[in-house]
Amino acid sequence: MAETTLSGSKKNARMLLRLLGPGLVTGAADDDPSGIATYSQAGAKFGFGLLWTVFLTTPFMIAIQLVSARIGRVTGKGLAANVVEVAPRWVVLTLISLLVAANTFNIAADIAAMAESLSLVIGGLNHEHALIFAATSTLLQVFVPYRRYAPVLKFLTLALFAYVGTALMVEIPWSTALLAAVWPKPNVSADYFLMVVAVLGTTISPYLFFWQASQEVEEMNRGKNRRPLREVASGGDTELERIRLDTIIGMIFSNAIAFFIILTTAAVLNANGITSINSATQAAEALRPLAGEFTFLLFAVGIIGTGMLAIPVLAGSAAYGVSEVFGWPATLEAKAPDAVGFYTIIAAATVIGFGLGFTGIDAINMLVWSAVLNGIVAVPIMAMMMVIVSSSKLMGRFRARSWLIGLGWVGTALMALAVLALFGSFVIG
């Protein structure tokens, strides 16, 4: 009887793993080295005081990613191809250009963080390590077809468990931390408010919208039913249920990791008076003397693993956006000669990102520019997504339900406030 139960549990686990895909990868890619830096800053500077932001952002992150995935699977087209139908072409081109620029800066910061982390672990030169990461990521995307590359991305999500490990390796006052998470003390300082904005902007990023919508199209094209759901006379609920499960698990997983990063840096760095962290690698270095070599190693290796996952998502989302607007073939399943424009954007974004590491531009400045550009892109794209998913003309019988539309619009409004606050901080500063 016990063996039967165990066998059934393994079978259910394997079935769940097969169902997880674009949502899980998208959520994990949100915790890139740049995101790790933001969460580390939050924990170091304000202790457990910002743990509540993880709970705030989760429902809105789930809602907006459900919207993007739904659009991709129902229409059979990526997000940019759909946005062109509801907005002037010049507006879409401007937004996509800003997305590409933001992603390139983000790639630059991530590659730099990965290279520095590897140097901390094994030694060597940062630029050499950066070249290895940039080249490996580009070659995998260009020469490995999607059906084989998708499992690689799914496997890389395991790197995020390093941050669960770091939290388990340090002493955490759980009662204090959990109380701060559910009943935070009010703080009206400008620095605190701006960190809330930074966490929100890190969690809800435009590149994630484009990536997940296009990944649903990729999954559709390699599945048994290769027709967009709006062209199917009946059924489709099973597909939407899969998307819902995949996305909810992916976003909860993403924010759980953010929770553990804030928790670890608060319990170790903030508790020991280290309140200024400017990068993920600086957080790793600061943990070394305070939490031990193994904790440092887990944190540093996690940066490398998440970077290898995030770079193709950042470069790929830029390529999907540009290619869809111009009507180029946009799929990781195509061979390089059959999708020259698509793969050129992937290679260019990664190579330029790598090259920015030689310019002397500080990684923090690149992240600031990335945040500003993402802010400009996020709100109008989110608003257009909500118009699309609410349209019976575009979505047919798969028009989103009222609860999803409502939650999506509230998330859009919240993001708009965050962007206004971000720009306000630059004006005041």
Secondary structure, 3 states (H helix, E strand, C coil): CHHHHHHHHHHHHHHHHHHCCHHHHHHHHHCCHHHHHHHHHHHHHHHHHHCHHHHHHHHHHHHHHHHHHHHHHHHCCCHHHHHCCCCCHHHHHHHHHHHHHHHHHHHHHHHHHHHHHHHHHHCCCHHHHHHHHHHHHHHHHHHCCHHHHHHHHHHHHHHHHHHHHHHHHCCCCHHHHHHHHHCCCCCCCHHHHHHHHHHHHHHCCHHHHHHHHHHHHHHHHCCCCCCCHHHCCCCCHHHHHHHHHHHHHHHHHHHHHHHHHHHHHHHHCHHHCCCCCCCHHHHHHHHHHHHCHHHHHHHHHHHHHHHHHHHHHHHHHHHHHHHHHHCCCCCCCCCHHHCHHHHHHHHHHHHHHHHHCCCCCCHHHHHHHHHHHHHHHHHHHHHHHHHHHCCHHHHHHHCCCHHHHHHHHHHHHHHHHHHHHHHHHHHHC
